[in-house]
Amino acid sequence: METTPDSTPPVNLNRRAFVGAAGLAGLGLLGASRAQAAPATSSSTTNSLLYTVPMNSAGEYELPPLPYAYDALEPAIDAETMRLHHDIHFNGYKNGLNKALAQLKQFRSAGDYPEISYWENELAFNGAGYNLHTVFFANMAPEGTTKPSSTLSKTLDTHFGGLDAFKGQFSAAAAKVQGSGWAILGYQPFGGKLVVLQAEKHQNLTQWGVIPILALDVWEHAYYLKYQNRRGDYIKNWWNVVNWDNVAQRTEAAMTA
Ligand code: FE
């Protein structure tokens, strides 16, 4: 379950966010609408279309708490990897995103844009990193606690020819990412299709508008302590800790948004 830093209930869901809200509210996947949660007045959270992310009163992103214990995903993912990944790496992208936004705001105030390409790259890299890590950590749950619903299975059958076919393409994509990156199940709103994408770093090889639903981090920081160079073993074992309830709810939300 995703958690937020306080228990402030979401208010005034806009129509887009309200679709499917009954199924999402229990997992904290919806929050206040962006329009109604302007950074200057937001107490702690804001809506990012399909999931709630913590934000402070200054409009700066904060680190979403890990929704389970560090050791909850063992043996697939060990506690030390989870601790470093969430507390250090994820937090680093959060800091980088806030820094890029602050720097660009300063440029706008001055009407002068030195190193604009550098900071736009920082915004894309860290913003995509923050986004995907938010999805990634919410996508997992202790082994054996969830399984694909019949509705999700039917959807995957329609778009991929079955759960196994989907997992096969996703695993292959994850295994073959060049360098550091991701495999991502996403929804193309413009075509009404579910697709599997590879991302290099966090932001390369993406498609504009695709909504990430299920994301697998295959940067070495995600698995190297336990698996060393055996990325394939990490991918195989990661399927044991996928939170299928979360995947189903994100899929429904994306396809009805
Ligand atoms: Fe990562």
Residues whose N, C-alpha, C, O or C-beta is under 5 A from the ligand:
A	BS01	FE	H89 D217 W219
